Amino acid sequence: MSKDHICYCFNYTEADIETDILKNRKSTIEERIKAEKKAGACECATKNPSGK
C-alpha cells in the first residue's frame, strides 16, 4: 500500500483509501472530504504543495 497523499487537508493517503474500501466495500473518504469542504474546512491552497 502506498503512503502517497491524496488529500493534504485531511491527511488521507492511498493506503487510507485502500483500507477504507476493504472495510466498507467502498470508499467513504470522498464523502467525508466533500462534507468538510462544504463546511469550509478545506485548506488545499496552503497545505497541498501543488495548491490544488
mmCIF entry with sequence, helices, sheets and N, C-alpha, C, O atoms, coordinates in Angstrom:
data_MODEL
# 
_entry.id   MODEL 
# 
_entity.id                         1 
_entity.type                       polymer 
_entity.pdbx_number_of_molecules   1 
# 
_entity_poly.entity_id                      1 
_entity_poly.type                           'polypeptide(L)' 
_entity_poly.nstd_linkage                   no 
_entity_poly.nstd_monomer                   no 
_entity_poly.pdbx_seq_one_letter_code       MSKDHICYCFNYTEADIETDILKNRKSTIEERIKAEKKAGACECATKNPSGK 
_entity_poly.pdbx_seq_one_letter_code_can   MSKDHICYCFNYTEADIETDILKNRKSTIEERIKAEKKAGACECATKNPSGK 
_entity_poly.pdbx_strand_id                 A 
# 
loop_
_entity_poly_seq.entity_id 
_entity_poly_seq.num 
_entity_poly_seq.mon_id 
_entity_poly_seq.hetero 
1 1  MET n 
1 2  SER n 
1 3  LYS n 
1 4  ASP n 
1 5  HIS n 
1 6  ILE n 
1 7  CYS n 
1 8  TYR n 
1 9  CYS n 
1 10 PHE n 
1 11 ASN n 
1 12 TYR n 
1 13 THR n 
1 14 GLU n 
1 15 ALA n 
1 16 ASP n 
1 17 ILE n 
1 18 GLU n 
1 19 THR n 
1 20 ASP n 
1 21 ILE n 
1 22 LEU n 
1 23 LYS n 
1 24 ASN n 
1 25 ARG n 
1 26 LYS n 
1 27 SER n 
1 28 THR n 
1 29 ILE n 
1 30 GLU n 
1 31 GLU n 
1 32 ARG n 
1 33 ILE n 
1 34 LYS n 
1 35 ALA n 
1 36 GLU n 
1 37 LYS n 
1 38 LYS n 
1 39 ALA n 
1 40 GLY n 
1 41 ALA n 
1 42 CYS n 
1 43 GLU n 
1 44 CYS n 
1 45 ALA n 
1 46 THR n 
1 47 LYS n 
1 48 ASN n 
1 49 PRO n 
1 50 SER n 
1 51 GLY n 
1 52 LYS n 
# 
_struct_asym.id          A 
_struct_asym.entity_id   1 
# 
loop_
_struct_conf.conf_type_id 
_struct_conf.id 
_struct_conf.pdbx_PDB_helix_id 
_struct_conf.beg_label_comp_id 
_struct_conf.beg_label_asym_id 
_struct_conf.beg_label_seq_id 
_struct_conf.pdbx_beg_PDB_ins_code 
_struct_conf.end_label_comp_id 
_struct_conf.end_label_asym_id 
_struct_conf.end_label_seq_id 
_struct_conf.pdbx_end_PDB_ins_code 
_struct_conf.beg_auth_comp_id 
_struct_conf.beg_auth_asym_id 
_struct_conf.beg_auth_seq_id 
_struct_conf.end_auth_comp_id 
_struct_conf.end_auth_asym_id 
_struct_conf.end_auth_seq_id 
_struct_conf.pdbx_PDB_helix_class 
_struct_conf.details 
_struct_conf.pdbx_PDB_helix_length 
HELX_P HELX_P1 AA1 GLU A 14 ? ASN A 24 ? GLU A 14 ASN A 24 1 ? 11 
HELX_P HELX_P2 AA2 ILE A 29 ? LYS A 38 ? ILE A 29 LYS A 38 1 ? 10 
HELX_P HELX_P3 AA3 CYS A 44 ? LYS A 47 ? CYS A 44 LYS A 47 1 ? 4  
# 
_struct_conf_type.id          HELX_P 
_struct_conf_type.criteria    ? 
_struct_conf_type.reference   ? 
# 
_struct_sheet.id               AA1 
_struct_sheet.type             ? 
_struct_sheet.number_strands   2 
_struct_sheet.details          ? 
# 
_struct_sheet_order.sheet_id     AA1 
_struct_sheet_order.range_id_1   1 
_struct_sheet_order.range_id_2   2 
_struct_sheet_order.offset       ? 
_struct_sheet_order.sense        anti-parallel 
# 
loop_
_struct_sheet_range.sheet_id 
_struct_sheet_range.id 
_struct_sheet_range.beg_label_comp_id 
_struct_sheet_range.beg_label_asym_id 
_struct_sheet_range.beg_label_seq_id 
_struct_sheet_range.pdbx_beg_PDB_ins_code 
_struct_sheet_range.end_label_comp_id 
_struct_sheet_range.end_label_asym_id 
_struct_sheet_range.end_label_seq_id 
_struct_sheet_range.pdbx_end_PDB_ins_code 
_struct_sheet_range.beg_auth_comp_id 
_struct_sheet_range.beg_auth_asym_id 
_struct_sheet_range.beg_auth_seq_id 
_struct_sheet_range.end_auth_comp_id 
_struct_sheet_range.end_auth_asym_id 
_struct_sheet_range.end_auth_seq_id 
AA1 1 HIS A 5  ? CYS A 7  ? HIS A 5  CYS A 7  
AA1 2 TYR A 12 ? THR A 13 ? TYR A 12 THR A 13 
# 
loop_
_atom_site.group_PDB 
_atom_site.id 
_atom_site.type_symbol 
_atom_site.label_atom_id 
_atom_site.label_alt_id 
_atom_site.label_comp_id 
_atom_site.label_asym_id 
_atom_site.label_entity_id 
_atom_site.label_seq_id 
_atom_site.pdbx_PDB_ins_code 
_atom_site.Cartn_x 
_atom_site.Cartn_y 
_atom_site.Cartn_z 
_atom_site.occupancy 
_atom_site.B_iso_or_equiv 
_atom_site.pdbx_formal_charge 
_atom_site.auth_seq_id 
_atom_site.auth_comp_id 
_atom_site.auth_asym_id 
_atom_site.auth_atom_id 
_atom_site.pdbx_PDB_model_num 
ATOM 1   N N  . MET A 1 1  ? 0.841   -1.188 0.000  1.00 0.00 ? 1  MET A N  1 
ATOM 2   C CA . MET A 1 1  ? 0.000   0.000  0.000  1.00 0.00 ? 1  MET A CA 1 
ATOM 3   C C  . MET A 1 1  ? 0.880   1.243  0.000  1.00 0.00 ? 1  MET A C  1 
ATOM 4   O O  . MET A 1 1  ? 1.903   1.306  0.683  1.00 0.00 ? 1  MET A O  1 
ATOM 5   N N  . SER A 1 2  ? 0.466   2.202  -0.765 1.00 0.00 ? 2  SER A N  1 
ATOM 6   C CA . SER A 1 2  ? 1.233   3.432  -0.907 1.00 0.00 ? 2  SER A CA 1 
ATOM 7   C C  . SER A 1 2  ? 0.875   4.421  0.195  1.00 0.00 ? 2  SER A C  1 
ATOM 8   O O  . SER A 1 2  ? -0.253  4.454  0.687  1.00 0.00 ? 2  SER A O  1 
ATOM 9   N N  . LYS A 1 3  ? 1.852   5.211  0.561  1.00 0.00 ? 3  LYS A N  1 
ATOM 10  C CA . LYS A 1 3  ? 1.610   6.248  1.562  1.00 0.00 ? 3  LYS A CA 1 
ATOM 11  C C  . LYS A 1 3  ? 1.562   7.628  0.912  1.00 0.00 ? 3  LYS A C  1 
ATOM 12  O O  . LYS A 1 3  ? 1.672   8.645  1.596  1.00 0.00 ? 3  LYS A O  1 
ATOM 13  N N  . ASP A 1 4  ? 1.395   7.661  -0.423 1.00 0.00 ? 4  ASP A N  1 
ATOM 14  C CA . ASP A 1 4  ? 1.295   8.936  -1.127 1.00 0.00 ? 4  ASP A CA 1 
ATOM 15  C C  . ASP A 1 4  ? 0.011   9.646  -0.714 1.00 0.00 ? 4  ASP A C  1 
ATOM 16  O O  . ASP A 1 4  ? -1.055  9.035  -0.630 1.00 0.00 ? 4  ASP A O  1 
ATOM 17  N N  . HIS A 1 5  ? 0.130   10.937 -0.461 1.00 0.00 ? 5  HIS A N  1 
ATOM 18  C CA . HIS A 1 5  ? -1.038  11.711 -0.053 1.00 0.00 ? 5  HIS A CA 1 
ATOM 19  C C  . HIS A 1 5  ? -1.995  11.916 -1.215 1.00 0.00 ? 5  HIS A C  1 
ATOM 20  O O  . HIS A 1 5  ? -1.592  12.228 -2.336 1.00 0.00 ? 5  HIS A O  1 
ATOM 21  N N  . ILE A 1 6  ? -3.255  11.735 -0.920 1.00 0.00 ? 6  ILE A N  1 
ATOM 22  C CA . ILE A 1 6  ? -4.342  12.024 -1.847 1.00 0.00 ? 6  ILE A CA 1 
ATOM 23  C C  . ILE A 1 6  ? -4.961  13.358 -1.447 1.00 0.00 ? 6  ILE A C  1 
ATOM 24  O O  . ILE A 1 6  ? -5.321  14.167 -2.302 1.00 0.00 ? 6  ILE A O  1 
ATOM 25  N N  . CYS A 1 7  ? -5.078  13.577 -0.158 1.00 0.00 ? 7  CYS A N  1 
ATOM 26  C CA . CYS A 1 7  ? -5.682  14.799 0.369  1.00 0.00 ? 7  CYS A CA 1 
ATOM 27  C C  . CYS A 1 7  ? -4.804  15.341 1.496  1.00 0.00 ? 7  CYS A C  1 
ATOM 28  O O  . CYS A 1 7  ? -4.683  14.730 2.558  1.00 0.00 ? 7  CYS A O  1 
ATOM 29  N N  . TYR A 1 8  ? -4.204  16.487 1.246  1.00 0.00 ? 8  TYR A N  1 
ATOM 30  C CA . TYR A 1 8  ? -3.338  17.096 2.250  1.00 0.00 ? 8  TYR A CA 1 
ATOM 31  C C  . TYR A 1 8  ? -4.143  17.788 3.349  1.00 0.00 ? 8  TYR A C  1 
ATOM 32  O O  . TYR A 1 8  ? -3.691  17.862 4.491  1.00 0.00 ? 8  TYR A O  1 
ATOM 33  N N  . CYS A 1 9  ? -5.317  18.289 3.019  1.00 0.00 ? 9  CYS A N  1 
ATOM 34  C CA . CYS A 1 9  ? -6.137  18.985 4.016  1.00 0.00 ? 9  CYS A CA 1 
ATOM 35  C C  . CYS A 1 9  ? -6.490  18.084 5.189  1.00 0.00 ? 9  CYS A C  1 
ATOM 36  O O  . CYS A 1 9  ? -6.428  18.489 6.350  1.00 0.00 ? 9  CYS A O  1 
ATOM 37  N N  . PHE A 1 10 ? -6.862  16.852 4.857  1.00 0.00 ? 10 PHE A N  1 
ATOM 38  C CA . PHE A 1 10 ? -7.344  15.931 5.879  1.00 0.00 ? 10 PHE A CA 1 
ATOM 39  C C  . PHE A 1 10 ? -6.413  14.742 6.059  1.00 0.00 ? 10 PHE A C  1 
ATOM 40  O O  . PHE A 1 10 ? -6.751  13.774 6.741  1.00 0.00 ? 10 PHE A O  1 
ATOM 41  N N  . ASN A 1 11 ? -5.240  14.823 5.443  1.00 0.00 ? 11 ASN A N  1 
ATOM 42  C CA . ASN A 1 11 ? -4.155  13.863 5.624  1.00 0.00 ? 11 ASN A CA 1 
ATOM 43  C C  . ASN A 1 11 ? -4.506  12.431 5.197  1.00 0.00 ? 11 ASN A C  1 
ATOM 44  O O  . ASN A 1 11 ? -4.104  11.472 5.855  1.00 0.00 ? 11 ASN A O  1 
ATOM 45  N N  . TYR A 1 12 ? -5.252  12.289 4.101  1.00 0.00 ? 12 TYR A N  1 
ATOM 46  C CA . TYR A 1 12 ? -5.586  10.959 3.582  1.00 0.00 ? 12 TYR A CA 1 
ATOM 47  C C  . TYR A 1 12 ? -4.546  10.509 2.570  1.00 0.00 ? 12 TYR A C  1 
ATOM 48  O O  . TYR A 1 12 ? -4.071  11.296 1.751  1.00 0.00 ? 12 TYR A O  1 
ATOM 49  N N  . THR A 1 13 ? -4.201  9.231  2.641  1.00 0.00 ? 13 THR A N  1 
ATOM 50  C CA . THR A 1 13 ? -3.238  8.642  1.716  1.00 0.00 ? 13 THR A CA 1 
ATOM 51  C C  . THR A 1 13 ? -3.926  7.576  0.867  1.00 0.00 ? 13 THR A C  1 
ATOM 52  O O  . THR A 1 13 ? -5.069  7.197  1.119  1.00 0.00 ? 13 THR A O  1 
ATOM 53  N N  . GLU A 1 14 ? -3.198  7.101  -0.148 1.00 0.00 ? 14 GLU A N  1 
ATOM 54  C CA . GLU A 1 14 ? -3.716  6.000  -0.959 1.00 0.00 ? 14 GLU A CA 1 
ATOM 55  C C  . GLU A 1 14 ? -4.018  4.797  -0.064 1.00 0.00 ? 14 GLU A C  1 
ATOM 56  O O  . GLU A 1 14 ? -5.024  4.114  -0.256 1.00 0.00 ? 14 GLU A O  1 
ATOM 57  N N  . ALA A 1 15 ? -3.156  4.545  0.902  1.00 0.00 ? 15 ALA A N  1 
ATOM 58  C CA . ALA A 1 15 ? -3.351  3.417  1.821  1.00 0.00 ? 15 ALA A CA 1 
ATOM 59  C C  . ALA A 1 15 ? -4.644  3.578  2.622  1.00 0.00 ? 15 ALA A C  1 
ATOM 60  O O  . ALA A 1 15 ? -5.344  2.596  2.870  1.00 0.00 ? 15 ALA A O  1 
ATOM 61  N N  . ASP A 1 16 ? -4.959  4.799  3.023  1.00 0.00 ? 16 ASP A N  1 
ATOM 62  C CA . ASP A 1 16 ? -6.206  5.043  3.757  1.00 0.00 ? 16 ASP A CA 1 
ATOM 63  C C  . ASP A 1 16 ? -7.419  4.676  2.904  1.00 0.00 ? 16 ASP A C  1 
ATOM 64  O O  . ASP A 1 16 ? -8.371  4.068  3.394  1.00 0.00 ? 16 ASP A O  1 
ATOM 65  N N  . ILE A 1 17 ? -7.375  5.047  1.633  1.00 0.00 ? 17 ILE A N  1 
ATOM 66  C CA . ILE A 1 17 ? -8.490  4.755  0.735  1.00 0.00 ? 17 ILE A CA 1 
ATOM 67  C C  . ILE A 1 17 ? -8.606  3.252  0.506  1.00 0.00 ? 17 ILE A C  1 
ATOM 68  O O  . ILE A 1 17 ? -9.708  2.704  0.510  1.00 0.00 ? 17 ILE A O  1 
ATOM 69  N N  . GLU A 1 18 ? -7.473  2.589  0.305  1.00 0.00 ? 18 GLU A N  1 
ATOM 70  C CA . GLU A 1 18 ? -7.491  1.137  0.112  1.00 0.00 ? 18 GLU A CA 1 
ATOM 71  C C  . GLU A 1 18 ? -8.072  0.430  1.338  1.00 0.00 ? 18 GLU A C  1 
ATOM 72  O O  . GLU A 1 18 ? -8.883  -0.485 1.200  1.00 0.00 ? 18 GLU A O  1 
ATOM 73  N N  . THR A 1 19 ? -7.667  0.846  2.514  1.00 0.00 ? 19 THR A N  1 
ATOM 74  C CA . THR A 1 19 ? -8.180  0.263  3.756  1.00 0.00 ? 19 THR A CA 1 
ATOM 75  C C  . THR A 1 19 ? -9.673  0.534  3.908  1.00 0.00 ? 19 THR A C  1 
ATOM 76  O O  . THR A 1 19 ? -10.436 -0.344 4.312  1.00 0.00 ? 19 THR A O  1 
ATOM 77  N N  . ASP A 1 20 ? -10.082 1.755  3.582  1.00 0.00 ? 20 ASP A N  1 
ATOM 78  C CA . ASP A 1 20 ? -11.487 2.140  3.665  1.00 0.00 ? 20 ASP A CA 1 
ATOM 79  C C  . ASP A 1 20 ? -12.347 1.271  2.743  1.00 0.00 ? 20 ASP A C  1 
ATOM 80  O O  . ASP A 1 20 ? -13.433 0.837  3.127  1.00 0.00 ? 20 ASP A O  1 
ATOM 81  N N  . ILE A 1 21 ? -11.858 1.021  1.530  1.00 0.00 ? 21 ILE A N  1 
ATOM 82  C CA . ILE A 1 21 ? -12.591 0.180  0.577  1.00 0.00 ? 21 ILE A CA 1 
ATOM 83  C C  . ILE A 1 21 ? -12.699 -1.252 1.092  1.00 0.00 ? 21 ILE A C  1 
ATOM 84  O O  . ILE A 1 21 ? -13.760 -1.868 0.997  1.00 0.00 ? 21 ILE A O  1 
ATOM 85  N N  . LEU A 1 22 ? -11.617 -1.777 1.631  1.00 0.00 ? 22 LEU A N  1 
ATOM 86  C CA . LEU A 1 22 ? -11.653 -3.140 2.171  1.00 0.00 ? 22 LEU A CA 1 
ATOM 87  C C  . LEU A 1 22 ? -12.630 -3.251 3.343  1.00 0.00 ? 22 LEU A C  1 
ATOM 88  O O  . LEU A 1 22 ? -13.332 -4.253 3.484  1.00 0.00 ? 22 LEU A O  1 
ATOM 89  N N  . LYS A 1 23 ? -12.666 -2.231 4.164  1.00 0.00 ? 23 LYS A N  1 
ATOM 90  C CA . LYS A 1 23 ? -13.522 -2.241 5.353  1.00 0.00 ? 23 LYS A CA 1 
ATOM 91  C C  . LYS A 1 23 ? -14.997 -2.004 5.009  1.00 0.00 ? 23 LYS A C  1 
ATOM 92  O O  . LYS A 1 23 ? -15.878 -2.657 5.569  1.00 0.00 ? 23 LYS A O  1 
ATOM 93  N N  . ASN A 1 24 ? -15.262 -1.076 4.093  1.00 0.00 ? 24 ASN A N  1 
ATOM 94  C CA . ASN A 1 24 ? -16.636 -0.643 3.819  1.00 0.00 ? 24 ASN A CA 1 
ATOM 95  C C  . ASN A 1 24 ? -17.184 -1.072 2.456  1.00 0.00 ? 24 ASN A C  1 
ATOM 96  O O  . ASN A 1 24 ? -18.324 -0.765 2.109  1.00 0.00 ? 24 ASN A O  1 
ATOM 97  N N  . ARG A 1 25 ? -16.358 -1.783 1.696  1.00 0.00 ? 25 ARG A N  1 
ATOM 98  C CA . ARG A 1 25 ? -16.708 -2.201 0.331  1.00 0.00 ? 25 ARG A CA 1 
ATOM 99  C C  . ARG A 1 25 ? -16.856 -1.028 -0.626 1.00 0.00 ? 25 ARG A C  1 
ATOM 100 O O  . ARG A 1 25 ? -17.271 -1.209 -1.771 1.00 0.00 ? 25 ARG A O  1 
ATOM 101 N N  . LYS A 1 26 ? -16.526 0.153  -0.171 1.00 0.00 ? 26 LYS A N  1 
ATOM 102 C CA . LYS A 1 26 ? -16.462 1.364  -0.986 1.00 0.00 ? 26 LYS A CA 1 
ATOM 103 C C  . LYS A 1 26 ? -15.674 2.379  -0.173 1.00 0.00 ? 26 LYS A C  1 
ATOM 104 O O  . LYS A 1 26 ? -15.450 2.190  1.023  1.00 0.00 ? 26 LYS A O  1 
ATOM 105 N N  . SER A 1 27 ? -15.261 3.439  -0.816 1.00 0.00 ? 27 SER A N  1 
ATOM 106 C CA . SER A 1 27 ? -14.547 4.471  -0.070 1.00 0.00 ? 27 SER A CA 1 
ATOM 107 C C  . SER A 1 27 ? -15.533 5.505  0.444  1.00 0.00 ? 27 SER A C  1 
ATOM 108 O O  . SER A 1 27 ? -16.297 6.089  -0.324 1.00 0.00 ? 27 SER A O  1 
ATOM 109 N N  . THR A 1 28 ? -15.509 5.722  1.737  1.00 0.00 ? 28 THR A N  1 
ATOM 110 C CA . THR A 1 28 ? -16.334 6.766  2.341  1.00 0.00 ? 28 THR A CA 1 
ATOM 111 C C  . THR A 1 28 ? -15.532 8.054  2.513  1.00 0.00 ? 28 THR A C  1 
ATOM 112 O O  . THR A 1 28 ? -16.067 9.080  2.936  1.00 0.00 ? 28 THR A O  1 
ATOM 113 N N  . ILE A 1 29 ? -14.259 7.989  2.185  1.00 0.00 ? 29 ILE A N  1 
ATOM 114 C CA . ILE A 1 29 ? -13.378 9.145  2.359  1.00 0.00 ? 29 ILE A CA 1 
ATOM 115 C C  . ILE A 1 29 ? -13.804 10.307 1.469  1.00 0.00 ? 29 ILE A C  1 
ATOM 116 O O  . ILE A 1 29 ? -13.800 11.456 1.911  1.00 0.00 ? 29 ILE A O  1 
ATOM 117 N N  . GLU A 1 30 ? -14.172 10.024 0.221  1.00 0.00 ? 30 GLU A N  1 
ATOM 118 C CA . GLU A 1 30 ? -14.605 11.097 -0.679 1.00 0.00 ? 30 GLU A CA 1 
ATOM 119 C C  . GLU A 1 30 ? -15.805 11.835 -0.096 1.00 0.00 ? 30 GLU A C  1 
ATOM 120 O O  . GLU A 1 30 ? -15.874 13.062 -0.168 1.00 0.00 ? 30 GLU A O  1 
ATOM 121 N N  . GLU A 1 31 ? -16.742 11.099 0.475  1.00 0.00 ? 31 GLU A N  1 
ATOM 122 C CA . GLU A 1 31 ? -17.914 11.712 1.100  1.00 0.00 ? 31 GLU A CA 1 
ATOM 123 C C  . GLU A 1 31 ? -17.503 12.608 2.263  1.00 0.00 ? 31 GLU A C  1 
ATOM 124 O O  . GLU A 1 31 ? -18.038 13.704 2.432  1.00 0.00 ? 31 GLU A O  1 
ATOM 125 N N  . ARG A 1 32 ? -16.545 12.133 3.067  1.00 0.00 ? 32 ARG A N  1 
ATOM 126 C CA . ARG A 1 32 ? -16.066 12.928 4.208  1.00 0.00 ? 32 ARG A CA 1 
ATOM 127 C C  . ARG A 1 32 ? -15.378 14.201 3.732  1.00 0.00 ? 32 ARG A C  1 
ATOM 128 O O  . ARG A 1 32 ? -15.585 15.273 4.300  1.00 0.00 ? 32 ARG A O  1 
ATOM 129 N N  . ILE A 1 33 ? -14.556 14.080 2.685  1.00 0.00 ? 33 ILE A N  1 
ATOM 130 C CA . ILE A 1 33 ? -13.852 15.250 2.160  1.00 0.00 ? 33 ILE A CA 1 
ATOM 131 C C  . ILE A 1 33 ? -14.858 16.272 1.639  1.00 0.00 ? 33 ILE A C  1 
ATOM 132 O O  . ILE A 1 33 ? -14.737 17.462 1.931  1.00 0.00 ? 33 ILE A O  1 
ATOM 133 N N  . LYS A 1 34 ? -15.844 15.824 0.876  1.00 0.00 ? 34 LYS A N  1 
ATOM 134 C CA . LYS A 1 34 ? -16.861 16.736 0.335  1.00 0.00 ? 34 LYS A CA 1 
ATOM 135 C C  . LYS A 1 34 ? -17.613 17.449 1.452  1.00 0.00 ? 34 LYS A C  1 
ATOM 136 O O  . LYS A 1 34 ? -17.866 18.650 1.358  1.00 0.00 ? 34 LYS A O  1 
ATOM 137 N N  . ALA A 1 35 ? -17.973 16.725 2.503  1.00 0.00 ? 35 ALA A N  1 
ATOM 138 C CA . ALA A 1 35 ? -18.694 17.328 3.627  1.00 0.00 ? 35 ALA A CA 1 
ATOM 139 C C  . ALA A 1 35 ? -17.835 18.373 4.333  1.00 0.00 ? 35 ALA A C  1 
ATOM 140 O O  . ALA A 1 35 ? -18.324 19.446 4.687  1.00 0.00 ? 35 ALA A O  1 
ATOM 141 N N  . GLU A 1 36 ? -16.563 18.063 4.535  1.00 0.00 ? 36 GLU A N  1 
ATOM 142 C CA . GLU A 1 36 ? -15.660 19.010 5.194  1.00 0.00 ? 36 GLU A CA 1 
ATOM 143 C C  . GLU A 1 36 ? -15.434 20.251 4.328  1.00 0.00 ? 36 GLU A C  1 
ATOM 144 O O  . GLU A 1 36 ? -15.391 21.370 4.841  1.00 0.00 ? 36 GLU A O  1 
ATOM 145 N N  . LYS A 1 37 ? -15.289 20.053 3.015  1.00 0.00 ? 37 LYS A N  1 
ATOM 146 C CA . LYS A 1 37 ? -15.115 21.196 2.108  1.00 0.00 ? 37 LYS A CA 1 
ATOM 147 C C  . LYS A 1 37 ? -16.354 22.079 2.129  1.00 0.00 ? 37 LYS A C  1 
ATOM 148 O O  . LYS A 1 37 ? -16.249 23.305 2.146  1.00 0.00 ? 37 LYS A O  1 
ATOM 149 N N  . LYS A 1 38 ? -17.524 21.456 2.128  1.00 0.00 ? 38 LYS A N  1 
ATOM 150 C CA . LYS A 1 38 ? -18.777 22.204 2.167  1.00 0.00 ? 38 LYS A CA 1 
ATOM 151 C C  . LYS A 1 38 ? -18.882 23.019 3.454  1.00 0.00 ? 38 LYS A C  1 
ATOM 152 O O  . LYS A 1 38 ? -19.459 24.106 3.464  1.00 0.00 ? 38 LYS A O  1 
ATOM 153 N N  . ALA A 1 39 ? -18.321 22.485 4.534  1.00 0.00 ? 39 ALA A N  1 
ATOM 154 C CA . ALA A 1 39 ? -18.340 23.175 5.827  1.00 0.00 ? 39 ALA A CA 1 
ATOM 155 C C  . ALA A 1 39 ? -17.250 24.247 5.926  1.00 0.00 ? 39 ALA A C  1 
ATOM 156 O O  . ALA A 1 39 ? -17.140 24.932 6.942  1.00 0.00 ? 39 ALA A O  1 
ATOM 157 N N  . GLY A 1 40 ? -16.437 24.389 4.853  1.00 0.00 ? 40 GLY A N  1 
ATOM 158 C CA . GLY A 1 40 ? -15.401 25.418 4.835  1.00 0.00 ? 40 GLY A CA 1 
ATOM 159 C C  . GLY A 1 40 ? -14.085 25.000 5.449  1.00 0.00 ? 40 GLY A C  1 
ATOM 160 O O  . GLY A 1 40 ? -13.255 25.849 5.772  1.00 0.00 ? 40 GLY A O  1 
ATOM 161 N N  . ALA A 1 41 ? -13.879 23.701 5.618  1.00 0.00 ? 41 ALA A N  1 
ATOM 162 C CA . ALA A 1 41 ? -12.666 23.221 6.282  1.00 0.00 ? 41 ALA A CA 1 
ATOM 163 C C  . ALA A 1 41 ? -11.529 22.891 5.316  1.00 0.00 ? 41 ALA A C  1 
ATOM 164 O O  . ALA A 1 41 ? -10.519 22.325 5.733  1.00 0.00 ? 41 ALA A O  1 
ATOM 165 N N  . CYS A 1 42 ? -11.671 23.231 4.047  1.00 0.00 ? 42 CYS A N  1 
ATOM 166 C CA . CYS A 1 42 ? -10.643 22.923 3.055  1.00 0.00 ? 42 CYS A CA 1 
ATOM 167 C C  . CYS A 1 42 ? -9.491  23.928 3.135  1.00 0.00 ? 42 CYS A C  1 
ATOM 168 O O  . CYS A 1 42 ? -9.712  25.139 3.169  1.00 0.00 ? 42 CYS A O  1 
ATOM 169 N N  . GLU A 1 43 ? -8.258  23.408 3.165  1.00 0.00 ? 43 GLU A N  1 
ATOM 170 C CA . GLU A 1 43 ? -7.073  24.260 3.195  1.00 0.00 ? 43 GLU A CA 1 
ATOM 171 C C  . GLU A 1 43 ? -6.090  23.860 2.101  1.00 0.00 ? 43 GLU A C  1 
ATOM 172 O O  . GLU A 1 43 ? -4.876  23.963 2.274  1.00 0.00 ? 43 GLU A O  1 
ATOM 173 N N  . CYS A 1 44 ? -6.635  23.397 0.965  1.00 0.00 ? 44 CYS A N  1 
ATOM 174 C CA . CYS A 1 44 ? -5.778  22.916 -0.124 1.00 0.00 ? 44 CYS A CA 1 
ATOM 175 C C  . CYS A 1 44 ? -4.750  23.962 -0.564 1.00 0.00 ? 44 CYS A C  1 
ATOM 176 O O  . CYS A 1 44 ? -3.594  23.629 -0.825 1.00 0.00 ? 44 CYS A O  1 
ATOM 177 N N  . ALA A 1 45 ? -5.166  25.202 -0.643 1.00 0.00 ? 45 ALA A N  1 
ATOM 178 C CA . ALA A 1 45 ? -4.274  26.254 -1.128 1.00 0.00 ? 45 ALA A CA 1 
ATOM 179 C C  . ALA A 1 45 ? -3.024  26.404 -0.269 1.00 0.00 ? 45 ALA A C  1 
ATOM 180 O O  . ALA A 1 45 ? -1.981  26.827 -0.767 1.00 0.00 ? 45 ALA A O  1 
ATOM 181 N N  . THR A 1 46 ? -3.116  26.064 1.012  1.00 0.00 ? 46 THR A N  1 
ATOM 182 C CA . THR A 1 46 ? -1.957  26.212 1.888  1.00 0.00 ? 46 THR A CA 1 
ATOM 183 C C  . THR A 1 46 ? -1.283  24.893 2.237  1.00 0.00 ? 46 THR A C  1 
ATOM 184 O O  . THR A 1 46 ? -0.075  24.870 2.472  1.00 0.00 ? 46 THR A O  1 
ATOM 185 N N  . LYS A 1 47 ? -2.029  23.798 2.279  1.00 0.00 ? 47 LYS A N  1 
ATOM 186 C CA . LYS A 1 47 ? -1.456  22.516 2.697  1.00 0.00 ? 47 LYS A CA 1 
ATOM 187 C C  . LYS A 1 47 ? -0.946  21.651 1.554  1.00 0.00 ? 47 LYS A C  1 
ATOM 188 O O  . LYS A 1 47 ? 0.005   20.890 1.736  1.00 0.00 ? 47 LYS A O  1 
ATOM 189 N N  . ASN A 1 48 ? -1.564  21.754 0.373  1.00 0.00 ? 48 ASN A N  1 
ATOM 190 C CA . ASN A 1 48 ? -1.157  20.934 -0.762 1.00 0.00 ? 48 ASN A CA 1 
ATOM 191 C C  . ASN A 1 48 ? -0.011  21.628 -1.491 1.00 0.00 ? 48 ASN A C  1 
ATOM 192 O O  . ASN A 1 48 ? -0.143  22.787 -1.885 1.00 0.00 ? 48 ASN A O  1 
ATOM 193 N N  . PRO A 1 49 ? 1.102   20.939 -1.674 1.00 0.00 ? 49 PRO A N  1 
ATOM 194 C CA . PRO A 1 49 ? 2.250   21.559 -2.344 1.00 0.00 ? 49 PRO A CA 1 
ATOM 195 C C  . PRO A 1 49 ? 1.929   22.086 -3.745 1.00 0.00 ? 49 PRO A C  1 
ATOM 196 O O  . PRO A 1 49 ? 2.559   23.040 -4.201 1.00 0.00 ? 49 PRO A O  1 
ATOM 197 N N  . SER A 1 50 ? 0.956   21.478 -4.433 1.00 0.00 ? 50 SER A N  1 
ATOM 198 C CA . SER A 1 50 ? 0.602   21.949 -5.771 1.00 0.00 ? 50 SER A CA 1 
ATOM 199 C C  . SER A 1 50 ? -0.497  23.010 -5.730 1.00 0.00 ? 50 SER A C  1 
ATOM 200 O O  . SER A 1 50 ? -0.850  23.571 -6.767 1.00 0.00 ? 50 SER A O  1 
ATOM 201 N N  . GLY A 1 51 ? -1.039  23.290 -4.548 1.00 0.00 ? 51 GLY A N  1 
ATOM 202 C CA . GLY A 1 51 ? -2.061  24.319 -4.397 1.00 0.00 ? 51 GLY A CA 1 
ATOM 203 C C  . GLY A 1 51 ? -3.431  23.911 -4.890 1.00 0.00 ? 51 GLY A C  1 
ATOM 204 O O  . GLY A 1 51 ? -4.279  24.768 -5.142 1.00 0.00 ? 51 GLY A O  1 
ATOM 205 N N  . LYS A 1 52 ? -3.664  22.607 -5.032 1.00 0.00 ? 52 LYS A N  1 
ATOM 206 C CA . LYS A 1 52 ? -4.963  22.114 -5.526 1.00 0.00 ? 52 LYS A CA 1 
ATOM 207 C C  . LYS A 1 52 ? -5.743  21.448 -4.421 1.00 0.00 ? 52 LYS A C  1 
ATOM 208 O O  . LYS A 1 52 ? -6.856  20.974 -4.650 1.00 0.00 ? 52 LYS A O  1 
# 
